[in-house]
Amino acid sequence: MNRKTFLKGSVLTTSSIILAGANGIYAQNIENNGIDKLTDANGNFLHQPLPYGVNFLEPYMDAETLQLHHKFHHGGAVAGANKDLQMIQKAIVDGNMETVDYWTKKLSYHFSSHILHSIFWTNLTNKKNEPTGELLKRIEKSFGSIDQLKKYIAATAKNVDGNGWGILAYQPYSDNITILQCENHEKLTQWGAIPLLVIDVWEHAYYLKYKNKRGDFVDALFNIINWDNVADRLNTAIKFV
């Protein structure tokens, strides 16, 4: 292994550790959700295709928004993360530490977006379903009922200042599920928390169909939440830790 290859692997590993802790948004369930495979064999970030057609989530999420959201916003985050990684590698090779802080912050932003979007697509389905099993048990323990959880995460997502996400996450340090409010893609998260369900409330997620009515969009999403996927993520998170 040459020095450049070693540095590339080291930077990617370090970035993953930083995001796993400081941003609390690191979870991969590759066996059940291929879209969660975030990098290729060389450590480059991958922009996976959607797990369904662009009309799949109609009428709650329109095809045009879905296509633009996935192609340009998620795709842009992937391209940005790859550039950030290259610039960090270049700075290390050149011995230029003055720019590392800037590119590390950019990587946190873009990579966080990549992770959350990858989870978001699999959190949605066109068949209405409800939580069961271990997921339902933990929801009732932490929030009282599924209706209480829905009210809580809906209010959290609707009230994000500016752009961001409402997140249901597993917190391994307390062995509980918890609700997070994430500004942008990476701010105000918990160390070590593993996202199970994410609600994207950036304007690009809803503006074509819902205009400025974020609340209507969040309410509509509960018709297409894939609770089976959320349950899979919880089971994987519990095993992972």
SEKOLGU-937073 format. One record per atom (N, C-alpha, C): residue in one letter; y negated, z negated, x. Coordinates in steps of 0.05 Angstrom, whole numbers, padded with zeros to 5 digits, always signed. Layout:
BEGIN
aYZX;...
END
This chain:
BEGIN
m+00024+00000+00017;m+00000+00000+00000;m-00025+00000+00018;n-00043+00020+00013;n-00067+00020+00029;n-00089+00001+00018;r-00110-00003+00034;r-00130-00022+00027;r-00143-00016+00000;k-00149+00010-00005;k-00162+00018-00029;k-00145+00012-00054;t-00119+00019-00052;t-00100+00014-00074;t-00098-00016-00079;f-00097-00032-00058;f-00095-00061-00061;f-00120-00072-00075;l-00144-00062-00067;l-00168-00072-00079;l-00170-00065-00108;k-00161-00041-00115;k-00161-00032-00143;k-00144-00051-00160;g-00120-00057-00151;g-00102-00075-00165;g-00114-00103-00167;s-00126-00112-00146;s-00138-00138-00145;s-00161-00141-00165;v-00178-00121-00166;v-00201-00122-00184;v-00191-00122-00213;l-00172-00105-00220;l-00162-00105-00247;l-00149-00131-00255;t-00133-00143-00237;t-00121-00168-00242;t-00142-00190-00246;t-00161-00191-00228;t-00183-00210-00230;t-00198-00207-00256;s-00204-00182-00264;s-00219-00177-00289;s-00203-00187-00313;s-00177-00183-00313;s-00160-00192-00335;s-00161-00222-00337;i-00160-00236-00314;i-00160-00265-00314;i-00187-00275-00324;i-00209-00263-00316;i-00235-00270-00325;i-00237-00268-00355;l-00228-00245-00366;l-00229-00240-00395;l-00210-00258-00410;a-00187-00264-00398;a-00168-00282-00412;a-00180-00309-00416;g-00195-00319-00397;g-00206-00346-00399;g-00234-00346-00411;a-00253-00335-00396;a-00281-00337-00404;a-00287-00325-00431;n-00274-00303-00437;n-00280-00289-00463;n-00259-00296-00484;g-00236-00306-00476;g-00216-00314-00496;g-00206-00292-00513;i-00203-00268-00503;i-00195-00246-00520;i-00173-00229-00507;y-00154-00243-00494;y-00133-00228-00481;y-00106-00232-00495;a-00096-00211-00507;a-00070-00213-00520;a-00058-00185-00521;q-00033-00182-00512;q-00020-00157-00514;q+00007-00160-00528;n+00011-00144-00548;n+00036-00145-00563;n+00048-00117-00562;i+00054-00107-00538;i+00061-00080-00533;i+00086-00071-00548;e+00105-00090-00550;e+00131-00083-00563;e+00127-00074-00591;n+00109-00087-00606;n+00105-00081-00635;n+00082-00063-00640;n+00063-00062-00621;n+00039-00046-00626;n+00032-00030-00600;g+00041-00005-00599;g+00037+00010-00575;g+00008+00014-00567;i-00010+00013-00587;i-00038+00016-00582;i-00049-00006-00564;d-00034-00028-00562;d-00043-00051-00546;d-00038-00046-00516;k-00026-00024-00509;k-00022-00017-00481;k-00049-00007-00470;l-00064-00025-00457;l-00092-00020-00451;l-00096-00005-00425;t-00076-00004-00407;t-00079+00010-00381;t-00055+00027-00375;d-00059+00047-00358;d-00036+00063-00349;d-00024+00052-00324;a-00004+00066-00312;a+00010+00056-00289;a-00008+00052-00265;n-00030+00066-00264;n-00049+00064-00242;n-00071+00044-00246;g-00070+00030-00269;g-00091+00010-00274;g-00116+00021-00288;n-00115+00046-00296;n-00138+00058-00310;n-00136+00051-00339;f-00159+00046-00352;f-00159+00039-00380;f-00152+00063-00398;l-00136+00059-00418;l-00127+00080-00436;l-00140+00078-00463;h-00148+00102-00473;h-00157+00103-00500;h-00135+00115-00517;q-00120+00098-00530;q-00097+00107-00546;q-00106+00120-00572;p-00090+00138-00583;p-00096+00149-00609;p-00093+00129-00631;l-00106+00133-00653;l-00102+00115-00676;l-00073+00115-00685;p-00064+00092-00696;p-00036+00091-00705;p-00032+00103-00732;y-00052+00117-00743;y-00050+00130-00769;y-00072+00152-00771;g-00071+00168-00792;g-00090+00189-00796;g-00117+00178-00804;v-00139+00194-00801;v-00166+00184-00807;v-00170+00179-00837;n-00153+00190-00854;n-00156+00185-00883;n-00140+00160-00892;f-00125+00148-00874;f-00106+00127-00881;f-00118+00103-00895;l-00142+00096-00889;l-00154+00072-00899;l-00174+00077-00922;e-00175+00102-00932;e-00191+00108-00955;e-00182+00092-00979;p-00199+00084-00997;p-00228+00088-00998;p-00245+00066-00984;y-00231+00046-00973;y-00245+00023-00963;y-00259+00028-00936;m-00247+00046-00920;m-00259+00056-00896;m-00257+00086-00896;d-00280+00099-00896;d-00280+00128-00899;d-00272+00142-00873;a-00261+00166-00876;a-00249+00181-00854;a-00270+00187-00832;e-00295+00195-00840;e-00315+00202-00821;e-00322+00178-00803;t-00326+00155-00816;t-00333+00131-00800;t-00310+00124-00781;l-00285+00125-00792;l-00262+00118-00775;l-00260+00136-00751;q-00264+00162-00755;q-00261+00181-00733;q-00283+00176-00712;l-00308+00173-00721;l-00330+00169-00702;l-00328+00142-00688;h-00320+00122-00703;h-00317+00095-00692;h-00296+00095-00669;h-00273+00107-00675;h-00252+00107-00655;h-00258+00125-00631;k-00268+00149-00637;k-00272+00169-00615;k-00296+00162-00597;f-00318+00155-00609;f-00343+00152-00593;f-00348+00123-00585;h-00344+00104-00603;h-00351+00077-00597;h-00329+00063-00581;h-00304+00065-00591;h-00282+00054-00575;h-00277+00071-00550;g-00278+00097-00554;g-00274+00114-00530;g-00295+00110-00509;g-00320+00106-00518;g-00342+00101-00500;g-00338+00075-00484;a-00327+00055-00497;a-00321+00029-00483;a-00300+00033-00462;v-00279+00049-00468;v-00258+00054-00448;v-00269+00069-00424;a-00285+00090-00429;a-00298+00104-00407;a-00316+00086-00391;g-00331+00069-00405;g-00349+00050-00391;g-00333+00031-00373;a-00311+00021-00384;a-00295+00001-00368;a-00283+00014-00343;n-00275+00039-00346;n-00264+00053-00322;n-00286+00058-00301;k-00310+00064-00310;k-00332+00068-00291;k-00339+00041-00278;d-00340+00020-00294;d-00346-00007-00283;d-00326-00015-00261;l-00301-00010-00267;l-00280-00017-00248;l-00283-00001-00222;q-00289+00025-00224;q-00294+00041-00201;q-00318+00032-00184;m-00339+00024-00198;m-00362+00015-00184;m-00358-00012-00169;i-00342-00029-00182;i-00335-00055-00168;i-00318-00049-00144;q-00299-00031-00146;q-00282-00023-00124;q-00299-00012-00101;k-00318+00006-00108;k-00335+00018-00088;k-00352-00003-00074;a-00363-00022-00089;a-00379-00043-00077;a-00363-00059-00057;i-00338-00065-00064;i-00321-00080-00046;i-00315-00065-00021;v-00307-00039-00024;v-00301-00022-00001;v-00325-00019+00017;d-00349-00016+00005;d-00374-00011+00020;d-00385-00037+00031;g-00375-00060+00022;g-00386-00086+00030;g-00413-00091+00017;n-00418-00079-00006;n-00444-00082-00020;n-00440-00102-00043;m-00444-00127-00038;m-00440-00148-00058;m-00464-00151-00077;e-00486-00138-00071;e-00510-00141-00087;e-00506-00130-00115;t-00489-00110-00119;t-00485-00098-00145;t-00461-00108-00160;v-00445-00125-00147;v-00420-00134-00160;v-00425-00149-00186;d-00445-00167-00185;d-00450-00183-00209;d-00457-00166-00233;y-00473-00145-00229;y-00481-00127-00251;y-00456-00113-00262;w-00440-00101-00245;w-00417-00086-00255;w-00395-00104-00266;t-00393-00129-00257;t-00374-00147-00268;t-00381-00155-00297;k-00407-00158-00302;k-00417-00164-00329;k-00412-00140-00347;k-00417-00116-00336;k-00412-00092-00352;k-00383-00089-00359;l-00365-00095-00340;l-00336-00094-00345;l-00328-00113-00366;s-00339-00137-00366;s-00333-00157-00386;s-00340-00146-00414;y-00363-00134-00416;y-00373-00122-00441;y-00355-00100-00451;h-00349-00080-00434;h-00334-00057-00442;h-00304-00063-00446;f-00293-00079-00428;f-00264-00086-00431;f-00260-00103-00455;s-00278-00121-00461;s-00276-00138-00485;s-00276-00120-00510;s-00294-00100-00510;s-00295-00081-00533;s-00269-00066-00535;h-00257-00057-00513;h-00232-00043-00513;h-00210-00060-00525;i-00208-00085-00517;i-00187-00103-00527;i-00191-00107-00558;l-00215-00114-00566;l-00219-00120-00594;l-00215-00096-00612;h-00224-00073-00604;h-00220-00049-00620;h-00190-00042-00622;s-00175-00046-00600;s-00147-00040-00600;s-00132-00058-00620;i-00141-00083-00622;i-00129-00101-00642;i-00138-00093-00670;f-00164-00087-00673;f-00175-00080-00699;f-00160-00058-00713;w-00153-00037-00699;w-00140-00014-00712;w-00113-00023-00724;t-00098-00040-00710;t-00072-00048-00719;t-00073-00070-00740;n-00096-00083-00743;n-00100-00104-00763;n-00104-00092-00791;l-00105-00065-00793;l-00112-00052-00818;l-00089-00035-00828;t-00085-00034-00854;t-00064-00018-00867;t-00074-00008-00894;n-00059+00010-00906;n-00067+00019-00933;n-00050+00006-00955;k-00034-00014-00948;k-00018-00028-00968;k-00027-00057-00968;k-00036-00067-00991;k-00045-00094-00993;k-00021-00113-00990;n-00024-00133-00974;n-00003-00153-00970;n-00016-00180-00964;e+00000-00201-00964;e-00010-00228-00960;e+00006-00242-00937;p-00005-00263-00925;p+00009-00277-00904;p+00033-00292-00915;t+00054-00293-00898;t+00078-00308-00905;t+00087-00323-00880;g+00109-00338-00883;g+00122-00351-00860;g+00105-00369-00843;e+00108-00368-00817;e+00094-00385-00798;e+00064-00381-00800;l+00055-00357-00804;l+00026-00352-00807;l+00015-00367-00830;l+00027-00364-00853;l+00018-00378-00878;l+00018-00408-00874;k+00039-00418-00861;k+00041-00447-00856;k+00018-00457-00840;r+00011-00442-00819;r-00011-00450-00801;r-00039-00447-00815;i-00041-00426-00832;i-00066-00422-00847;i-00070-00446-00865;e-00049-00454-00880;e-00052-00477-00898;e-00057-00503-00884;k-00046-00506-00860;k-00050-00530-00844;k-00079-00531-00835;s-00090-00509-00825;s-00116-00509-00813;s-00139-00505-00833;f-00134-00490-00855;f-00156-00484-00873;f-00151-00491-00902;g-00127-00501-00909;g-00121-00509-00936;g-00107-00488-00952;s-00116-00463-00951;s-00105-00441-00966;s-00114-00415-00954;i-00101-00393-00962;i-00109-00367-00953;i-00137-00360-00964;d-00143-00368-00988;d-00169-00363-01000;d-00191-00377-00984;q-00186-00401-00975;q-00205-00416-00958;q-00209-00402-00932;l-00188-00392-00920;l-00190-00377-00895;l-00207-00352-00899;k-00202-00337-00920;k-00217-00313-00925;k-00247-00319-00928;k-00253-00340-00943;k-00282-00347-00946;k-00294-00354-00919;y-00279-00369-00903;y-00289-00378-00877;y-00294-00355-00858;i-00274-00338-00854;i-00277-00316-00835;i-00297-00295-00846;a-00298-00291-00872;a-00317-00273-00883;a-00346-00282-00878;a-00351-00308-00883;a-00378-00319-00877;a-00385-00318-00848;t-00365-00322-00831;t-00369-00321-00802;t-00377-00293-00793;a-00362-00273-00803;a-00368-00245-00796;a-00394-00236-00807;k-00400-00242-00832;k-00424-00233-00845;k-00449-00244-00831;n-00447-00268-00820;n-00470-00282-00809;n-00473-00279-00778;v-00459-00261-00766;v-00463-00256-00738;v-00492-00246-00734;d-00506-00258-00715;d-00533-00249-00708;d-00531-00223-00693;g-00542-00201-00705;g-00540-00175-00692;g-00512-00164-00695;n-00501-00153-00674;n-00474-00141-00674;n-00453-00160-00664;g-00428-00156-00673;g-00407-00173-00664;g-00382-00173-00681;w-00367-00195-00680;w-00341-00196-00693;w-00336-00224-00705;g-00321-00224-00727;g-00309-00249-00737;g-00280-00248-00728;i-00270-00270-00717;i-00243-00270-00705;i-00227-00294-00714;l-00202-00289-00722;l-00182-00309-00726;l-00165-00309-00701;a-00163-00332-00687;a-00149-00333-00662;a-00130-00357-00660;y-00110-00354-00643;y-00092-00376-00636;y-00103-00390-00611;q-00107-00416-00613;q-00117-00432-00591;q-00094-00448-00579;p-00083-00439-00556;p-00059-00452-00545;p-00064-00481-00536;y-00088-00487-00528;y-00093-00514-00518;y-00091-00535-00539;s-00096-00527-00564;s-00093-00546-00587;s-00070-00539-00605;d-00057-00516-00599;d-00035-00505-00615;d-00044-00502-00645;n-00068-00492-00648;n-00078-00488-00675;n-00090-00459-00677;i-00094-00450-00702;i-00109-00426-00705;i-00138-00433-00712;t-00157-00417-00704;t-00185-00424-00706;t-00201-00399-00712;i-00225-00403-00722;i-00244-00381-00728;i-00265-00380-00707;l-00271-00356-00696;l-00292-00353-00677;l-00313-00333-00687;q-00337-00337-00678;q-00358-00317-00683;q-00366-00305-00656;c-00362-00280-00652;c-00367-00267-00626;c-00391-00248-00628;e-00412-00253-00613;e-00434-00235-00611;e-00428-00213-00592;n-00437-00189-00598;n-00430-00165-00582;n-00399-00163-00581;h-00388-00163-00558;h-00359-00162-00556;h-00348-00187-00541;e-00365-00200-00526;e-00355-00220-00507;e-00368-00247-00508;k-00389-00250-00524;k-00404-00276-00524;k-00395-00295-00545;l-00397-00321-00539;l-00391-00343-00558;l-00361-00343-00566;t-00344-00338-00547;t-00315-00341-00552;t-00305-00366-00539;q-00280-00373-00544;q-00268-00397-00533;q-00249-00390-00510;w-00249-00407-00489;w-00231-00402-00467;w-00202-00403-00477;g-00187-00382-00469;g-00158-00382-00475;g-00150-00374-00503;a-00169-00371-00521;a-00162-00364-00549;a-00152-00335-00550;i-00131-00331-00565;i-00118-00305-00567;i-00123-00293-00595;p-00137-00271-00597;p-00144-00259-00623;p-00120-00250-00639;l-00120-00256-00665;l-00099-00247-00683;l-00109-00228-00703;l-00133-00233-00713;l-00146-00216-00733;l-00175-00214-00725;v-00186-00189-00724;v-00214-00185-00716;v-00228-00168-00737;i-00252-00176-00743;i-00268-00161-00763;i-00293-00151-00748;d-00295-00125-00746;d-00317-00112-00732;d-00341-00109-00750;v-00363-00122-00742;v-00388-00120-00758;v-00411-00107-00743;w-00404-00092-00722;w-00424-00074-00711;w-00431-00053-00732;e-00456-00045-00733;e-00465-00026-00754;e-00449-00001-00754;h-00440+00008-00731;h-00425+00033-00730;h-00399+00032-00745;a-00389+00007-00751;a-00364+00004-00765;a-00366+00010-00795;y-00391+00009-00806;y-00393+00010-00835;y-00418+00026-00846;y-00437+00034-00828;y-00463+00042-00838;y-00462+00068-00854;l-00444+00087-00848;l-00443+00112-00863;l-00436+00108-00892;k-00417+00090-00897;k-00408+00086-00925;k-00423+00063-00939;y-00427+00041-00924;y-00438+00017-00937;y-00468+00013-00931;k-00480+00031-00916;k-00508+00029-00909;k-00513+00002-00895;n-00532-00013-00904;n-00538-00039-00891;n-00524-00062-00905;k-00505-00057-00922;k-00491-00078-00937;k-00466-00088-00922;r-00471-00103-00900;r-00449-00113-00884;r-00429-00130-00901;g-00440-00146-00919;g-00424-00164-00935;g-00404-00148-00952;d-00412-00125-00964;d-00394-00109-00980;d-00372-00098-00963;f-00378-00090-00938;f-00358-00080-00920;f-00337-00101-00913;v-00346-00125-00907;v-00328-00147-00900;v-00310-00153-00923;d-00322-00155-00947;d-00305-00161-00971;d-00285-00139-00976;a-00292-00114-00971;a-00274-00091-00976;a-00250-00092-00956;l-00255-00102-00932;l-00234-00102-00912;l-00210-00119-00921;f-00214-00139-00937;f-00192-00156-00945;f-00172-00141-00963;n-00179-00118-00972;n-00160-00101-00986;n-00141-00086-00968;i-00148-00085-00942;i-00131-00069-00923;i-00123-00085-00898;i-00125-00111-00899;i-00116-00127-00876;i-00085-00126-00875;n-00076-00121-00851;n-00047-00120-00846;n-00038-00147-00836;w-00031-00165-00856;w-00024-00192-00849;w+00003-00193-00834;d+00020-00173-00837;d+00044-00172-00821;d+00038-00168-00792;n+00018-00152-00786;n+00009-00149-00758;n-00003-00175-00747;v-00018-00188-00764;v-00030-00214-00755;v-00007-00234-00749;a+00013-00234-00766;a+00036-00252-00762;a+00051-00245-00736;d+00054-00219-00731;d+00067-00211-00706;d+00052-00221-00682;r+00025-00219-00683;r+00009-00227-00661;r+00010-00258-00657;l+00011-00272-00679;l+00015-00301-00677;l+00041-00309-00663;n+00063-00296-00673;n+00089-00302-00661;n+00090-00295-00632;t+00078-00272-00624;t+00077-00265-00596;t+00060-00284-00580;a+00038-00293-00591;a+00020-00312-00577;a+00034-00338-00572;i+00049-00348-00592;i+00063-00373-00589;i+00084-00371-00567;k+00098-00349-00567;k+00119-00344-00546;k+00106-00341-00518;f+00083-00327-00518;f+00070-00321-00493;f+00062-00346-00478;v+00052-00366-00493;v+00043-00391-00481;v+00065-00411-00478;
END
